[in-house]
Amino acid sequence: MTTAVDTNVVVALWDKDPTLSLAAQTALEAAFHRGGLVVSAPVFAELMAAPCRTENFVSSFLEETGIAVDWDLGEGVWRSAGRAFQDYAERRRKHRNPGSRRILADFLIGAHAQTRGYRLLTLDERLYKAAFPTLTIETI
């Protein structure tokens, strides 16, 4: 099974903390050998915002590590993300949650994995379990 990789896993790989970086590397290598790795277009865009990470750096990194980029999300992913984002917004309003807000990209990442039938490798299990209860999630 292909594994979709969340932005936070790649950022953890690039982290200066050797424990976090090694854990991310180990998880990515294991997932790669179980069926390959892919990131959605929103992950690519978010990775460009990491400190000192240019578009060329991100492209080269993904190519060299064998992580494919799925640029074309399609209508099904957008609709699934919209429904999950809507449910999330309703839960926030209902519970009057003052905590940090999630952005649409998070829901596109989850919807991409679920719609394509991929497993999702993330550090944010709680968000994705709530938004996509049938999604197979793997954490570091």
Residue pairs with C-beta under 8 A, 6 or more apart in sequence:
1 34
1 35
1 117
1 118
1 119
1 136
2 35
2 36
2 37
2 38
2 116
2 117
2 118
2 119
3 31
3 32
3 34
3 35
3 36
3 37
3 38
3 118
3 119
3 120
3 121
3 138
4 37
4 38
4 39
4 40
4 109
4 112
4 113
4 116
4 118
4 119
4 120
4 121
5 28
5 31
5 37
5 38
5 39
5 43
5 67
5 120
5 121
6 43
6 109
6 120
6 121
6 122
6 123
6 124
7 39
7 42
7 43
7 46
7 47
7 105
7 109
8 122
8 123
8 124
9 24
9 27
9 28
9 121
9 122
9 123
9 140
10 24
10 39
10 43
10 47
11 47
11 50
12 20
12 21
12 23
12 24
12 123
12 140
13 21
13 24
13 25
13 28
14 21
14 50
14 53
15 21
15 24
20 140
23 140
24 140
27 121
27 138
27 140
28 37
28 65
28 121
31 37
31 119
31 121
31 138
32 66
36 66
36 68
37 65
37 66
37 67
37 68
38 67
38 68
38 69
38 70
38 116
38 118
39 47
39 62
39 67
39 68
39 69
39 70
40 69
40 70
40 73
40 77
40 108
40 109
40 112
40 113
41 69
41 70
41 71
41 72
41 73
42 105
42 108
42 109
42 112
43 109
44 58
44 62
44 69
44 71
45 105
46 105
47 53
47 58
48 54
48 55
48 58
61 67
62 68
62 69
70 112
70 116
73 108
73 112
74 115
76 115
77 108
77 111
77 112
77 115
77 116
78 108
78 111
80 111
80 114
80 115
81 104
81 107
81 108
81 110
81 111
81 112
82 107
84 107
84 110
84 111
84 131
84 132
85 102
85 104
85 107
87 131
88 102
88 107
88 130
88 131
91 97
91 130
92 101
102 127
106 124
106 127
106 131
107 131
109 120
110 120
110 127
110 128
110 131
110 132
110 135
111 132
112 118
113 119
113 120
113 132
113 135
114 120
114 132
114 134
114 135
118 136
119 136
119 137
119 138
120 128
120 135
120 136
120 137
120 138
121 138
121 139
121 140
122 128
122 137
122 138
122 139
123 139
123 140
125 137
125 139
128 135
128 137
129 135
129 137
